[in-house]
Amino acid sequence: MLDWFRIRLAAYLLLAVLAVGVGVLARQWVRSSAVKPAASRPRAGAVAPPTPRLSLRSTEVRGRVVEIQGSSDPGCTVMINGERAPLIFDHSSFKHFVLVPDGPSMVTVTAMNPQGGVTTQQIQVEAE
């Protein structure tokens, strides 16, 4: 009797986890496939926003940890492999650590300014 109860409980928990996961995936799909309003679509003849400056000063690999230092324009958002790197020091420099798998990996650094301009650089690293 107790084993049957445990099996049913495990099955219900598994179904609940799957339902939540499917709901999250469905919301992401709906967001990505939604028609954008006319105001956010680029207009014909529109001028592209200015691209931000992105300068990578150093990249050091220590085991599986990569330390990346660089700078961008003040007010930009800097993302490294999808993680936000806070701008520190003079509000335009950053120092960020990323964990990479063993072997060769690609690290992507992206800067985006408030006007929507984007600059991306990729770095090939070899973790030991």
Stockholm file with secondary structure:
# STOCKHOLM 1.0

chainA/1-128         MLDWFRIRLAAYLLLAVLAVGVGVLARQWVRSSAVKPAASRPRAGAVAPPTPRLSLRSTEVRGRVVEIQGSSDPGCTVMINGERAPLIFDHSSFKHFVLVPDGPSMVTVTAMNPQGGVTTQQIQVEAE
#=GR chainA/1-128 SS CHHHHHHHHHHHHHHHHHHHHHHHHHHHHHHHHSCCCGGGSCCTTCCCCCCCCEEEEEEEEETTEEEEEEEECTTCEEEETTEEECCBTTTTEEEEEEECCSEEEEEEEEEECTTSCEEEEEEEEEEC
#=GC SS_cons         CHHHHHHHHHHHHHHHHHHHHHHHHHHHHHHHHSCCCGGGSCCTTCCCCCCCCEEEEEEEEETTEEEEEEEECTTCEEEETTEEECCBTTTTEEEEEEECCSEEEEEEEEEECTTSCEEEEEEEEEEC
//
